[in-house]
């Protein structure tokens, strides 16, 4: 199967999103920090392009739009970053936690997904073609099934968080039961 790396990447992204959504209320100012990191990352990316152009003046790179972005938004974004993460210039994640610490804070079902499935997905995503060398062709279908299963587990966790956040179970008391039934986890 030629798309296994894409399937594994999508499953891993779904797991990371589910972890972020589950974590958002456990970190002070979580929603604000999550949204602020978008601008912080845009500014970091813009600065990287500007720095590249400055170091390579002959490069066919037009940094004008990025310079303008920093000119117009840089002070606001820097002040926002400094207010949410004082003394931190290198914010990698809005929670300031590495993935392992985020998962430890959340527990089940994320602890098992992270300990077992996350490394498996990373194996196929980061190793390039070497992760697939010498595999039987049937292995690709198996790996795709594993990735889809991880995506489903992450999606179910994500939907559970959404149901809780919007209190959808107050409007539909059977919504969680229906979700368990659809997922095949109902006894």
N, C-alpha and C positions, 0 to 999 in steps of 0.2 A: 504494500500500500504506500503510494508515494506521498501521502499527506500526513503521515504519522507525526512528524515533527510539529506541524501546525496544530494537529489535534492535541498533542501533549502540551503545547504552549497555551492553547485555549483553556485546557483543564487546569493548568497551573495558575493562569490569570484568574479563573473563576474561584479557585481556592483562596488566592490572595485577596480578592474582593470580599469574599465571605468573611474572612478574618477581619478585614478592616471594618466592615459593617457591624460585626459582633463586638468589636473593640471600641467603637466610637463613643459609647456612653460611659466607658470605664476610664477614659482619659479626660482630665479637666479641659474644657473648651474644645473637645474633640471635633465637633462639626466645623467650628471656626478654623481650627488648625488644619483640618483636611482640605478645606477650600483655600486657605492661605498658601498651602504648599504648592498649589497649582501655579500661582503667580511667582512664588520663589523659584520654582523649577523653570518657568519661562525666562525669568531674569538670568538664572544660571546659564541656560542654553544660549540666550542672546549674548551674554558676556563671553562665552566660549567661542562663538563665531567671530565676535569682534576681536578677541585675542588672537585667533588664528589669522585673521586678515592682517592685523598689525605685525605679526611675526612673519607673514608671507605676503608682502605688498603686491607681488606679481600674480598672486592667485586670482583666478576668475571668480571671485566671491564678492558679491555686493552686500556689505554689512550695513547699509544705510538704514533699512527698516528696523534693524536690531538696535542700532545706535539711537534712533528716534524713540523706540520703545523704552529704552533705559532712561533717556532724557525725560520723557513724559511720565513714566511710572516708577522709575528707580527709587526715588526718595520715599514714595508711599509704600512700596513693597519692602524696602529696607526697614522702615519704621514698623511695619506690620510684623515682619520677621523678628525684629528685636523685641517687640512687645510680647510676642507669643513664646519665643525661644531665646530669652536673654543670654547674651554671650555665646550664642551658637551661630557660627557663620556657615556651617556645613550640615545643615539639616537634610538627612537622607530620607527620613520618614516622618510624617506628621506626629507620630507618637513618641519619637526619639528612641524607639525600641527596634532591635533587629527582629527578624521574623520568628526566631526561636523563642525570644522573650514574649512576643505578642501571643504566641500559641500557649506558652506556659501560663500566661495570665488568664487565658480563656478556658483551658482544659478541654474536656470532651465536647464534640467529636474531633476537634482540631488537633489535639495532641497526637492521636494515632495517624490521622491524615498527614500531618507534618513529618512525623518520625518515619513512616513507612512509604507513603505515596509521593510526597514532595521530592525526596531524593530520587525515586524512580523516574519521575517526570524530568527532573533536572538532568539525569543521566542521558536521556534521549534528546533533550533540548540543547544542552551545552556541549555535548561531545561531537556534534556534527555527524558526519557520516560514520565515524568510528563507532558510535553507539549502536550502529546497525550492521556492522561488518560481521560476516559469517553466520547470520541468522537464517533460519529456515523461513520460507515465504509464509508459512502459517503463523509465525511469530508476530508478523505485522498486524494481523487481525486480532490476535490476543492482546497486543499492546494497545491497539485502538480501543478495544473493549475496556481495558483497565482505565485508560484515560477518560473514556466516556463515563465510567462508573464514578471516578473521582469528581468529574464535573457535576454529575447528578447529586452526589453527596454534598458538594459545596453549594449547589443551587438550592437544595432542600434547607440547608442551614441558613442561607441567605433569605429564603422565603419565610422561614420561621422568624427571623429577626424583623422582617418587614411586617409580618402579621402582628408581632408584639408591639412594634413601634407605632403602628397606625391603629392598634387595638381593633383589628378586623374581626377577631374572635368574639367581640361584644356584639357585633352586627350579625355575625354568622357563627354561632357556637360550635358548629360542626366543621369549620374550615380546617382545623388541624387534623381531625380524624380523616377528612377527605384527602388531605395531603399525604398522610401516612398510608392510606389505602392506595393512592396513586403511585406512591413510591414503593409499595410492596413491603412496608415495614410494620403493617398492622397485624396484630396477633389474631 
